[in-house]
Amino acid sequence: MDVETSLSWRGPYWYAGRRPRRTNVGDDPEDLDVSLHDMFARGNTLPTALPAAIVVDISELEEAERDPFFSWLLNEISKLPCEVPFYVLTGSEDVLPDDLPATAIIDRVVPDDVLIMLICIHQRAILRSEEAQLRRRVFGRIPGFGTAPHHSGTSSLMVVGLSGRFLEWQDASDDKVEVVGAFDGNMAVEFMSQRAFDAVVVDAPFDDAIDYMQQIRRDARFAGLPVLAVCEREEDFVLLFRNGASDVLAGENRKETLSRRLKAAIRFGKRRRLADRVLAESHVWLRQQVNHGGLGVEYYTNYLESCSNALAVRGLDLWEMRLQPENFGLTVSSDFNLEEINATLLSVADATSRDEDLVCLVRDFGPVAVLKNEAGTERLQKRINSILSHTVL
């Protein structure tokens, strides 16, 4: 998986049955967590503090109370000022309500550390998706941009392995989702490089499944793709999670439950792919603006204001770094020298920052990096100083 080891924003956990175990220094204290089952039973309104994530183990709910519980919960979620990761923990035979807008529906045997890692991954994915939407609003569509093959196409599911259950996966998938099979990991990666896939099912013996998942995860293009692994032996469940599975499926599944788990994974994968596409598109466009004197100041200030307001809802700050030569002890001797220095600073910032950070040349301002956390500014400052100490400009 595209591993994240820290939360993008902190807050209490809303939980029913399974409370995520805290592993991050600085997390909110456990006494701020909210038991959804208790709040529902009392008919209470949930607190206004933004949660880090919402986790519901469906086995904690009587079957007769599931529909009213989720109706109540979804109404409470709709009152939140922004999106948060929402997980439903299940088993292969649990009955799930229709159309749950969960970030992921995963097996309840997921280990605590993997669950926290998934929360970190999905928090960042939400921020990336919102960043992509923001850039599309501020910068508009970029005409003539050539999309990478792995971003292009309709929703598709990749099934890797020779289990003989291909028709079962096809039957459990949405009619609008194309299901494509691959014999092994090499073939899967080859197919995935040629067109878009929003999720992968690895349906193979344990050792092969580990190998196939590692082949997929090693490719940066697919590191964040939802990968569901089929498991025949109970003792292998945790190992599959720890070796890159986003979810682990028992060999026999209720058709409706399997369909909902696949749907949630594909929905998340498609959303991530579309965000990747917009961020890649805007990245190329921003680099092209260097040839035209830089991004217009109005574009830039509109972006800063909109992005700052969006992050503030989660209690996050926007960190703007003006990459002027004098901030790094550099002397500008000519216009040519300035262009060379700006190009170097932009190149270093581009390589060091995440793709959801904004790195560009702004007309009349010079090169800038707009980062989503303070750690990014410290990392970028160190990297620039390190490069400049070994570079003659």
Secondary structure, 3 states (H helix, E strand, C coil): CCCCCCCCCCCCEEEECCCCCCCCCCCCCHHHCEEHHHHHHHCCCCCCCCCCEEEEEHHHCCHHHHHHHHHHHHHHHHCCCCCCCEEEEECCCCCCCCCCCCCEEEECCCCHHHHHHHHHHHHHHHHHHHHHHHHHHHHCCCCCCCCCHHHCCCCEEEEECCCCCHHHHHHHCCCCCEEEEECCHHHHHHHHCCCCCCEEEECCCHHHHHHHHHHHHHCHHHCCCCEEEEECCHHHHHHHHHCCCCEEEECCCCHHHHHHHHHHHHHHHHHHHHHHHHHHHHHHHHHHHHHHCCECHHHHHHHHHHHHHHHHCCCCCCEEEECCHHHHCCCCCCHHHHHHHHHHHHHHHHHHCCCCCEEEEECCCEEEEEECCHHHHHHHHHHHHHHHHCCCC
